[in-house]
């Protein structure tokens, strides 16, 4: 069993090495404009938004595959090599994606809490202090939360090279991918190009973000108990499965054909319950309107 898994890992590693070198050789080929290239670019952008700037999509999916294979070793020792082991390996392979989603959600949450203060500082700097809009934007962003600084550092490099505010705004939009950021940056861009009363617009936007933040915090507080209870969807069945090993011929029962079917059904139900609970507890996210 271990030899089989190690062979599979080695084969997977060779596949990634060969495909990676082949894709580099065909860097100028028109085939690179396929949907696979678009998907690769999108995954790379999402990894950047989650703070994983040094991680390529290839490395990310390779880590997922390795974790999935490694998790199959203890699963095979308990349940035997069968459908249930494959399901457990598949679930474990999603752990990097789950951690990535959590980091991305945390970054968005921190950004959401920072935007009211961020907009107010912009309003003060562009109003009473008299700073130019690009200077005020970069100054506020570079001393903001750590999760946002990477985007503003990239924007500062773009501004230093081109002094093109529209291109600088485009860099920030791509890196932050946040509806509030889009609305704020569009307000600043329009004010730079055509003028207008930017002070009142930023004040209204900051107040709107404060109200949205209060509503989300209230909803999160009400869901705290449900989020804690959701963890037991995994802990309780896993504990019962481990306890079953010491009851009678538990290990042999898990390895039997009927046991494999029942364990697979149980794993599928756990996955379904987890996804269903996550869906009904998900708060609606505002849609991006000014993303282009």
KAZIVEN-V566420 format. One record per residue. N is the residue number from 0. RES is the residue in one small letter. OMEGA is omega in radians with two decimals (* if undefined). Layout:
n=N res=RES omega=OMEGA
n=N res=RES omega=OMEGA
This chain:
n=0 res=x omega=3.14
n=1 res=x omega=3.12
n=2 res=x omega=3.13
n=3 res=x omega=-3.12
n=4 res=x omega=3.11
n=5 res=x omega=3.10
n=6 res=x omega=3.13
n=7 res=x omega=3.10
n=8 res=x omega=3.13
n=9 res=x omega=3.12
n=10 res=x omega=3.12
n=11 res=x omega=3.12
n=12 res=x omega=3.11
n=13 res=x omega=3.13
n=14 res=x omega=-3.13
n=15 res=x omega=3.12
n=16 res=x omega=-3.12
n=17 res=x omega=-3.13
n=18 res=x omega=3.14
n=19 res=x omega=-3.14
n=20 res=x omega=3.13
n=21 res=x omega=-3.13
n=22 res=x omega=3.10
n=23 res=x omega=3.13
n=24 res=x omega=-3.11
n=25 res=x omega=-3.05
n=26 res=x omega=-3.12
n=27 res=x omega=-3.09
n=28 res=x omega=3.14
n=29 res=x omega=3.13
n=30 res=x omega=3.14
n=31 res=x omega=3.12
n=32 res=x omega=-3.12
n=33 res=x omega=3.08
n=34 res=x omega=3.12
n=35 res=x omega=3.12
n=36 res=x omega=3.10
n=37 res=x omega=3.11
n=38 res=x omega=3.13
n=39 res=x omega=3.12
n=40 res=x omega=-3.13
n=41 res=x omega=3.11
n=42 res=x omega=3.12
n=43 res=x omega=3.11
n=44 res=x omega=3.14
n=45 res=x omega=3.09
n=46 res=x omega=3.09
n=47 res=x omega=-3.14
n=48 res=x omega=3.11
n=49 res=x omega=3.14
n=50 res=x omega=-3.14
n=51 res=x omega=-3.03
n=52 res=x omega=-3.10
n=53 res=x omega=-3.09
n=54 res=x omega=3.10
n=55 res=x omega=3.07
n=56 res=x omega=3.11
n=57 res=x omega=3.12
n=58 res=x omega=-3.12
n=59 res=x omega=-3.12
n=60 res=x omega=3.07
n=61 res=x omega=3.11
n=62 res=x omega=3.11
n=63 res=x omega=-3.13
n=64 res=x omega=-3.14
n=65 res=x omega=3.11
n=66 res=x omega=3.10
n=67 res=x omega=3.14
n=68 res=x omega=-3.13
n=69 res=x omega=3.13
n=70 res=x omega=3.13
n=71 res=x omega=-3.12
n=72 res=x omega=3.08
n=73 res=x omega=3.11
n=74 res=x omega=3.11
n=75 res=x omega=3.11
n=76 res=x omega=-3.12
n=77 res=x omega=-3.01
n=78 res=x omega=-3.06
n=79 res=x omega=-3.13
n=80 res=x omega=-3.12
n=81 res=x omega=-3.09
n=82 res=x omega=-3.13
n=83 res=x omega=3.11
n=84 res=x omega=3.10
n=85 res=x omega=3.11
n=86 res=x omega=3.11
n=87 res=x omega=3.09
n=88 res=x omega=3.10
n=89 res=x omega=3.11
n=90 res=x omega=-3.14
n=91 res=x omega=3.13
n=92 res=x omega=3.12
n=93 res=x omega=-3.11
n=94 res=x omega=3.08
n=95 res=x omega=3.11
n=96 res=x omega=3.12
n=97 res=x omega=3.10
n=98 res=x omega=3.11
n=99 res=x omega=3.11
n=100 res=x omega=3.13
n=101 res=x omega=3.11
n=102 res=x omega=3.13
n=103 res=x omega=3.11
n=104 res=x omega=3.11
n=105 res=x omega=3.12
n=106 res=x omega=3.11
n=107 res=x omega=3.13
n=108 res=x omega=3.11
n=109 res=x omega=3.11
n=110 res=x omega=-3.14
n=111 res=x omega=3.12
n=112 res=x omega=-3.07
n=113 res=x omega=-2.99
n=114 res=x omega=3.12
n=115 res=x omega=3.11
n=116 res=x omega=3.12
n=117 res=x omega=-3.10
n=118 res=x omega=3.11
n=119 res=x omega=3.10
n=120 res=x omega=3.08
n=121 res=x omega=-3.12
n=122 res=x omega=-3.14
n=123 res=x omega=-3.08
n=124 res=x omega=-3.14
n=125 res=x omega=-3.12
n=126 res=x omega=-3.03
n=127 res=x omega=-3.13
n=128 res=x omega=3.07
n=129 res=x omega=3.10
n=130 res=x omega=3.01
n=131 res=x omega=-3.07
n=132 res=x omega=3.11
n=133 res=x omega=-3.13
n=134 res=x omega=3.14
n=135 res=x omega=-3.12
n=136 res=x omega=-3.11
n=137 res=x omega=-3.14
n=138 res=x omega=3.14
n=139 res=x omega=-3.10
n=140 res=x omega=-3.09
n=141 res=x omega=3.06
n=142 res=x omega=3.11
n=143 res=x omega=3.14
n=144 res=x omega=-3.12
n=145 res=x omega=-3.10
n=146 res=x omega=-3.11
n=147 res=x omega=-2.99
n=148 res=x omega=-3.14
n=149 res=x omega=3.13
n=150 res=x omega=-3.12
n=151 res=x omega=3.04
n=152 res=x omega=3.07
n=153 res=x omega=3.12
n=154 res=x omega=3.12
n=155 res=x omega=3.09
n=156 res=x omega=3.11
n=157 res=x omega=3.14
n=158 res=x omega=3.14
n=159 res=x omega=-3.10
n=160 res=x omega=-2.97
n=161 res=x omega=-2.98
n=162 res=x omega=3.09
n=163 res=x omega=-3.05
n=164 res=x omega=-3.14
n=165 res=x omega=3.10
n=166 res=x omega=3.08
n=167 res=x omega=3.09
n=168 res=x omega=3.13
n=169 res=x omega=3.09
n=170 res=x omega=3.14
n=171 res=x omega=3.14
n=172 res=x omega=-3.12
n=173 res=x omega=-3.06
n=174 res=x omega=-3.09
n=175 res=x omega=3.13
n=176 res=x omega=-3.08
n=177 res=x omega=-3.12
n=178 res=x omega=3.12
n=179 res=x omega=3.09
n=180 res=x omega=3.12
n=181 res=x omega=-3.12
n=182 res=x omega=3.13
n=183 res=x omega=-3.10
n=184 res=x omega=3.09
n=185 res=x omega=3.09
n=186 res=x omega=3.13
n=187 res=x omega=-3.12
n=188 res=x omega=3.11
n=189 res=x omega=3.12
n=190 res=x omega=3.12
n=191 res=x omega=-3.04
n=192 res=x omega=-3.03
n=193 res=x omega=-3.13
n=194 res=x omega=-3.14
n=195 res=x omega=-3.11
n=196 res=x omega=-3.09
n=197 res=x omega=-3.07
n=198 res=x omega=-3.11
n=199 res=x omega=3.13
n=200 res=x omega=3.12
n=201 res=x omega=3.11
n=202 res=x omega=3.12
n=203 res=x omega=3.13
n=204 res=x omega=3.12
n=205 res=x omega=3.12
n=206 res=x omega=3.10
n=207 res=x omega=3.13
n=208 res=x omega=3.10
n=209 res=x omega=3.13
n=210 res=x omega=3.11
n=211 res=x omega=3.14
n=212 res=x omega=3.11
n=213 res=x omega=3.12
n=214 res=x omega=3.14
n=215 res=x omega=3.10
n=216 res=x omega=3.11
n=217 res=x omega=3.12
n=218 res=x omega=3.11
n=219 res=x omega=3.12
n=220 res=x omega=3.13
n=221 res=x omega=-3.10
n=222 res=x omega=-3.05
n=223 res=x omega=3.14
n=224 res=x omega=3.14
n=225 res=x omega=3.12
n=226 res=x omega=3.09
n=227 res=x omega=-3.13
n=228 res=x omega=-3.12
n=229 res=x omega=3.14
n=230 res=x omega=-3.11
n=231 res=x omega=3.05
n=232 res=x omega=3.11
n=233 res=x omega=-3.04
n=234 res=x omega=-3.08
n=235 res=x omega=3.10
n=236 res=x omega=3.13
n=237 res=x omega=3.10
n=238 res=x omega=3.12
n=239 res=x omega=3.12
n=240 res=x omega=3.11
n=241 res=x omega=3.10
n=242 res=x omega=3.14
n=243 res=x omega=3.11
n=244 res=x omega=-3.08
n=245 res=x omega=-3.13
n=246 res=x omega=3.10
n=247 res=x omega=3.10
n=248 res=x omega=-3.05
n=249 res=x omega=-3.11
n=250 res=x omega=3.12
n=251 res=x omega=3.12
n=252 res=x omega=3.11
n=253 res=x omega=-3.08
n=254 res=x omega=3.14
n=255 res=x omega=3.14
n=256 res=x omega=3.13
n=257 res=x omega=3.11
n=258 res=x omega=3.11
n=259 res=x omega=3.14
n=260 res=x omega=-3.11
n=261 res=x omega=3.11
n=262 res=x omega=3.12
n=263 res=x omega=3.09
n=264 res=x omega=3.12
n=265 res=x omega=3.12
n=266 res=x omega=3.12
n=267 res=x omega=3.11
n=268 res=x omega=3.10
n=269 res=x omega=3.13
n=270 res=x omega=-3.13
n=271 res=x omega=3.13
n=272 res=x omega=-3.14
n=273 res=x omega=-3.14
n=274 res=x omega=3.13
n=275 res=x omega=3.12
n=276 res=x omega=3.13
n=277 res=x omega=-3.11
n=278 res=x omega=-3.07
n=279 res=x omega=3.12
n=280 res=x omega=-3.10
n=281 res=x omega=3.09
n=282 res=x omega=-3.14
n=283 res=x omega=3.11
n=284 res=x omega=3.09
n=285 res=x omega=-3.12
n=286 res=x omega=3.08
n=287 res=x omega=-3.12
n=288 res=x omega=-3.08
n=289 res=x omega=-3.08
n=290 res=x omega=3.12
n=291 res=x omega=*
